[in-house]
């Protein structure tokens, strides 16, 4: 009986996540360019976007941050354009692994942190989709750090000097995980991160580090999927005032 109840709860929450993806479609307008993050949440948004555009019969060019999302976007019939258009992105929709009370984030569970950060920096509007379990007071997840393979051992030692416990990301059989950029990922445990901007600066000062999964970018709208079935819309600029 316990497993049946848990299964029902999970199904209901899946419906809420789909509802969140559909609500985020209110940000989609004709003739805008959309940057797409990565992960399961964005996969739902891509599916919803494809159905929506088919229904209203107009195209919106998209720039995926990973091969995973590009493949899903192709299946959804989306119009994929070249990354050279990143200078004119109107909207980015992305997920998050963890978000603190000040809207700092840890991202990169799928390994696309560099491209996701480029898209966010280039976008006029950033929208985040997340379930309520991703929201915490203080960041504490392992921080994904993209590293040039040549510098891996050196970077690991430097990260230990600033209090990190790095671990090379690998597949189940032990093969290293490589990003779409040909780099490796170190997942680094820093414990509770009280000053995300300061830690980010320290990490990026290490030669060989390409990008770190601490995101302190400006966010415009956050859609929060709650266990009670509701979707809460948060405007960080208003909340922080």
Phi, psi and omega per residue, in radians:
X1 nan -0.705 -3.137
X2 -1.035 -0.758 -3.111
X3 -1.198 -0.589 3.107
X4 -1.144 -0.764 3.131
X5 -1.102 -0.773 3.127
X6 -1.091 -0.669 3.114
X7 -1.115 -0.705 3.118
X8 -1.132 -0.738 3.127
X9 -1.077 -0.747 3.140
X10 -1.114 -0.718 3.127
X11 -1.112 -0.761 3.133
X12 -1.086 -0.677 -3.124
X13 -1.239 -0.573 3.052
X14 -1.047 -0.696 3.108
X15 -1.109 -0.693 3.117
X16 -1.122 -0.698 3.121
X17 -1.122 -0.678 3.092
X18 -1.168 -0.661 3.096
X19 -1.094 -0.710 3.118
X20 -1.073 -0.785 3.126
X21 -1.062 -0.693 -3.131
X22 -1.212 -0.654 3.129
X23 -1.156 -0.565 3.137
X24 -1.175 -0.277 3.114
X25 -1.128 -0.278 3.124
X26 -1.101 -0.282 3.127
X27 -1.519 -0.124 -3.080
X28 -1.522 2.216 3.107
X29 -2.276 2.782 3.121
X30 -1.173 2.533 3.072
X31 1.223 0.360 3.012
X32 -1.832 2.775 3.060
X33 -1.852 2.292 -3.069
X34 -2.001 2.247 3.001
X35 -1.589 2.368 -3.105
X36 -1.964 2.208 3.047
X37 -1.259 -2.756 -3.125
X38 -2.298 2.946 3.100
X39 1.891 3.043 -3.052
X40 -1.145 -0.620 3.140
X41 -1.146 -0.731 3.133
X42 -1.266 -0.486 3.046
X43 -1.057 -0.695 3.085
X44 -1.135 -0.723 3.139
X45 -1.130 -0.710 3.120
X46 -1.051 -0.754 3.122
X47 -1.095 -0.799 3.136
X48 -1.125 -0.691 -3.133
X49 -1.129 -0.752 3.129
X50 -1.044 -0.782 3.131
X51 -1.161 -0.689 -3.125
X52 -1.128 -0.811 -3.114
X53 -1.171 -0.582 3.083
X54 -1.157 -0.673 -3.102
X55 -1.202 -0.726 -3.085
X56 -1.628 -0.119 3.006
X57 1.077 0.905 2.879
X58 -2.555 2.786 -3.061
X59 -1.785 2.540 3.047
X60 -2.280 2.063 3.141
X61 -1.169 2.444 -3.136
X62 -2.218 2.637 3.062
X63 -2.132 1.838 -3.133
X64 -1.309 2.600 3.120
X65 -1.575 -0.140 -3.107
X66 -2.649 2.835 3.091
X67 -1.127 -0.600 3.114
X68 -0.984 -0.897 -3.101
X69 -1.285 -0.570 3.092
X70 -1.064 -0.742 3.129
X71 -1.086 -0.764 3.121
X72 -1.162 -0.653 3.126
X73 -1.142 -0.658 3.106
X74 -1.115 -0.762 3.126
X75 -1.110 -0.568 -3.126
X76 -1.411 -0.043 3.112
X77 1.369 0.359 -3.128
X78 -1.350 2.688 -3.115
X79 -1.540 1.770 -3.074
X80 -1.551 2.267 -3.142
X81 -2.038 2.938 -3.045
X82 -1.313 2.584 3.140
X83 -1.046 -0.291 3.141
X84 -1.082 -0.239 3.131
X85 -1.520 0.155 -3.099
X86 -1.065 -0.325 3.133
X87 -1.296 -0.177 -3.094
X88 -2.237 0.649 3.130
X89 -1.390 2.256 -3.129
X90 -1.561 -0.633 -3.019
X91 -2.532 2.391 2.978
X92 -2.101 2.320 3.059
X93 -2.069 2.199 -3.052
X94 -2.551 2.904 3.062
X95 -1.811 -2.938 -3.119
X96 -2.701 2.602 3.078
X97 -1.563 -0.606 3.109
X98 -2.820 2.510 -3.134
X99 -2.386 2.324 -3.115
X100 -1.633 -3.114 -3.052
X101 -1.142 -0.337 3.119
X102 -1.741 0.188 3.100
X103 1.210 0.370 2.915
X104 -1.344 2.615 -3.042
X105 -2.289 2.707 2.872
X106 -1.960 2.216 -3.139
X107 -2.403 2.886 3.079
X108 2.054 0.218 3.116
X109 -1.057 -0.482 3.113
X110 -1.648 -0.070 3.084
X111 1.560 0.132 -3.076
X112 -1.789 0.419 -3.004
X113 -1.033 -0.677 -3.120
X114 -1.111 -0.889 -3.107
X115 -1.182 -0.611 3.098
X116 -1.106 -0.703 -3.126
X117 -1.220 -0.637 3.082
X118 -1.070 -0.800 -3.135
X119 -1.090 -0.742 -3.140
X120 -1.108 -0.747 -3.137
X121 -1.115 -0.565 -3.073
X122 -1.497 -0.250 -2.996
X123 -1.488 2.573 3.056
X124 -1.373 -0.483 -3.090
X125 -2.466 2.286 -3.130
X126 -2.047 2.156 3.133
X127 -2.056 2.297 -3.123
X128 -2.012 2.362 3.064
X129 -1.970 2.265 -3.099
X130 -2.728 2.581 3.024
X131 -1.512 2.802 -2.971
X132 -1.103 -0.369 3.134
X133 -1.229 -0.278 -3.130
X134 -1.418 -0.181 -3.071
X135 -1.629 2.196 -3.112
X136 -2.400 2.908 3.068
X137 -1.249 -0.832 -3.086
X138 -2.287 2.373 3.118
X139 -1.073 2.433 -3.105
X140 -2.568 -0.110 3.117
X141 -1.190 2.798 3.027
X142 -1.114 2.443 -3.109
X143 -1.625 2.063 3.055
X144 -1.252 2.307 3.132
X145 -2.257 2.118 3.131
X146 -1.474 2.239 -2.986
X147 -2.312 2.452 3.020
X148 -1.107 2.224 -3.079
X149 -0.896 -0.683 -3.130
X150 -0.995 -0.550 -3.033
X151 -1.775 0.131 -2.987
X152 -0.942 -0.910 -3.069
X153 -1.127 -0.762 3.112
X154 -1.050 -0.824 -3.118
X155 -1.101 -0.698 3.107
X156 -0.992 -0.799 -3.130
X157 -1.147 -0.681 3.125
X158 -1.178 -0.635 3.105
X159 -1.160 -0.625 3.091
X160 -1.125 -0.589 3.141
X161 -1.145 -0.471 -3.138
X162 -1.784 0.339 3.014
X163 1.654 0.152 -3.120
X164 -1.613 2.722 3.040
X165 -2.105 1.582 -3.043
X166 -1.411 2.575 3.080
X167 -2.452 2.238 3.140
X168 -1.191 2.256 3.109
X169 -1.289 2.248 -3.136
X170 -2.348 2.871 3.000
X171 -1.419 3.007 -3.065
X172 -0.982 -0.592 -3.118
X173 -1.493 0.075 3.059
X174 1.692 -0.080 3.120
X175 -1.277 2.418 3.135
X176 -1.080 2.521 3.041
X177 -1.455 2.260 3.075
X178 -1.976 2.418 3.106
X179 -1.315 3.005 3.075
X180 -1.130 -0.234 3.122
X181 -1.667 0.004 3.115
X182 1.484 0.270 3.132
X183 -1.843 2.953 3.090
X184 -1.751 2.893 3.110
X185 -2.055 2.270 2.956
X186 -1.836 2.156 3.040
X187 -1.652 2.066 -2.944
X188 -2.062 2.187 3.118
X189 -1.567 2.019 3.082
X190 -1.918 0.137 -3.059
X191 1.232 -2.529 3.093
X192 -1.340 2.283 -3.090
X193 -1.811 1.712 -3.076
X194 -1.377 -0.507 -3.114
X195 -2.244 1.362 -3.105
X196 -0.943 -0.783 -3.137
X197 -1.063 -0.696 -3.127
X198 -1.164 -0.770 3.131
X199 -1.130 -0.722 3.113
X200 -1.010 -0.768 3.134
X201 -1.085 -0.747 3.137
X202 -1.099 -0.745 -3.132
X203 -1.116 -0.806 -3.047
X204 -1.289 -0.190 3.062
X205 -1.420 -0.117 -3.135
X206 -1.481 2.100 3.111
X207 -1.040 2.339 -3.114
X208 1.838 -0.331 3.064
X209 -1.406 2.195 3.120
X210 -1.533 -0.834 3.118
X211 -2.825 2.703 3.123
X212 -2.078 2.588 -3.055
X213 -1.454 0.448 2.962
X214 -1.688 2.092 -3.089
X215 -1.937 2.151 3.122
X216 -2.118 0.380 -3.108
X217 -1.180 2.756 3.097
X218 -1.214 2.276 3.124
X219 -1.977 2.520 -3.109
X220 -1.808 -0.761 3.122
X221 -2.474 2.429 3.045
X222 -2.141 2.264 3.037
X223 -1.816 2.105 -3.057
X224 -1.949 2.013 3.115
X225 -1.484 2.128 -3.066
X226 -1.826 2.693 -3.102
X227 -1.117 -0.397 -3.136
X228 -1.407 0.049 3.090
X229 1.686 -0.082 -3.128
X230 -1.595 2.836 3.037
X231 -2.140 2.066 -3.107
X232 -1.692 2.330 3.116
X233 -1.770 2.110 -3.074
X234 -2.018 2.351 3.055
X235 -1.949 1.737 -3.059
X236 -0.916 -0.696 -3.099
X237 -1.083 -0.568 3.121
X238 -1.350 -0.720 -3.090
X239 -1.126 -0.649 -3.052
X240 -1.311 -0.457 -3.100
X241 -1.047 nan nan
